[in-house]
Amino acid sequence: MTFNTEIIIFDTSEASRENPESQVVTNALKPTLLAEGANTPAYYGLQIENPSTGYIIIHWDSHEIHQAFGNHPSFPAIHEAFKPSLGCNRATYDVEFSAPTVAALEKPVTEIPVSSLKAPENRDAVVDILTKISEASENILVFGQTRQDENKYIVIGGWPTVEVHWETAAKPEFAAALTKLYSLVNKEHLYHTGLSRYWP
């Protein structure tokens, strides 16, 4: 089954950095996962490089069901309860990934790059490069186009450590592909997190 994956990248508050499980799980994930079409588990974590950024990942049965949740009468109360976890900024993306994300999300370290096409005509070349990298990784790295912006792509990759990610990226067989990729896209976000699972 192909899910619509919601990815929230947000500025963390001091409260959510001190107690992410209480702030994020209690205020955001627990009531959200009770909604129709929300799938378990959900994932949450702080950025490794800078814990002032946090991540939430939720799988929905479809994009339409996720949208319907945003229009549900209960949504304003859930959004209000989530505010203590938030800093000033938040970005939400809906993505249908090239393969299931669970293998990447279950690794000790997850990279979450966000990139945008430098030009729309680069799309076919970018998708071809990402497809080959994903296949070479045996879908430990998956990618997808965001519904919010057809020129924006998100990758989710799973690694044992941050160091192994960078060591792998430096290998000739990957370095050449990444150099070509980054000539075609603008890198907007390339950081790592250690995600925790949440089951209601």
N, C-alpha and C positions, 0 to 999 in steps of 0.2 A: 504494500500500500504506500502511495506517495502522500506525504504530509505537507501541509503548509507550516513552515517553521518561522516562528516569531523570534526575532533577536532584538533584545533591548540593550543598548549600550548607554550607560548613564553615569553622571557624576554622583559619587557616593557622598552621603552626609557623614559627619563624625559618628553619629549613632550607628549607622550601618557598617562603618569600618570597625567599630569596637565590638559589635555583636551582629554580624551579617545574618546569621541563622535566624535570630529573633526578628530583626527588622525586615529582611527580605521574605523569609518564609511565612511568618505570621501575617505581615501586612499585605503582601502581594501574591505569593504563590498559593497559599492555602485556599483563599476564596476563589481565585481564578481557576484552579484545577477542579473545582466543583461545577464549573460551567459545562454545558452540553458541548461535546466535541473537543474538549481539552484533553490531551493525552498525558499519561504518566509514564516515566518520571519527567519532571522538569529539572532544569539545571541552573545553578547560580554560582557566581564566584567573583572574587576581586582580581583586578589585573595584577600580574606578578611584577611588572616593571614599575607600576605606580598604582597603589591601591585606592587612589582617589577616583578611579574608574571601576565600575562594576558591570557585570553581564548577567542577563537572564535569558534563558532559551526555553521556549515552550512549543510543543508540536500540537497543531490543530488538525482536525479531520479535513478541513478545507479553508481556503482564504475567505470564502463567503461566511462560514461559521464564525471565524475570528472576527470579521466585520460585524456580524450580528451581535456578538458579545459586547462590542464597543457601543452598541445602541441599546443594550439591555438596561432596564431600570436600575439594576443593581450596580452597574458599572461606576457611576459617579462616587458611590460610597467606597468602592474598592480603590479607585484612583485616589481618593482623599486619604485613605488609610496608608497608601503607599508613599505619600509625600514625606514622612519623616525619614525615609531611606534615601531621598533624592537630594542632590545638590542643585545646581542651576540648570544644567543641560541634560537632555535625553534625546536619543535617536532610536526610533523603532523601525525595523525592517521586516518584511514578509518575503520569504524565499522558498521556492521549490527546488530542493537540491538535486544534484545529478545522481545521487545514490543515498541510501540511508546514512544518517549522521551518527548513529549510536557508537560505531567503532571509534570515531574521532573524539566524541564527547566523553567516552569512558576512559580515555588515556589519562595519565597523571597530569599532562600539560596539553592544553588546547590552544592553538593559534587561531586568531580570528582576523584575517586581513579583509579590509574593505577597499575596493579600487573602483575608479570610474574610467570609462573609455576616454582617451584623448580626442578621438573622433569616432562617430558612429560607424564609419566604414572599416574600423578596426575590429568590429564585432566577431566576424568569422574567424579571424586569425587568433583572437584572444580565446574564444571558445575552444578552438582546436588545441591550443597550447595547454589550457587548463584540463581538457579531456585527457590528453596524453599523460600529464602529470598525475591526474587522478587514477588512471589505469595503472601507471607504473607503481603507484603507492598501494595498489589493491584496495582502493576506496578508503584508505585511512585519511585521505585528503579528498574532500568533495567541494563542489562549488555550485553557485546558482545566481541567477539574476534577481534583483529585488523588484517587487511589484511597485514600489514607490517611485523608482527611477529605472527605466529599462537600460540605461547606460551604466548602471552601477552593479558590481558583482561582489559577492561575499564568498570567501573560502573558509571552511572549517577543517583544520588539520590536527591530528592527534600525535603526540610525541611522548617518549618516556621522560625527557628533560628538555629545557630550552636549549641547552648546549648541543644536544643531538640534532635538534632542528637546524641550527646554524651550520653544524658540521655537514649535515646532509645537503643543505642548500648550496654549500661550497663545492660539492663534488662536481666534476666536469659535466656529467650527464644531466645534472639539474641546473647548474650555473648558467649554461648556455640558454636553456629554455627560459629561465627567470630573467636573464638579461634582455632577451627578446620581448618577453611579456611586459617588463617595466618600461620598454620603449614605446609601448602601445597604450598604457594605462597610467593614470595618476594614483599613486599610493596615498590613501587617505587615513588608513588605520592599520597598523601591523604590530600587534602585541599579543601577549600570552596570558592565559588564566589557568588556574587549577579549579575545576568545576566540582561542585557537590551535587548529588542527586537529591530530589525531594519527592517522596511519595506521600500523598495525603492519608 
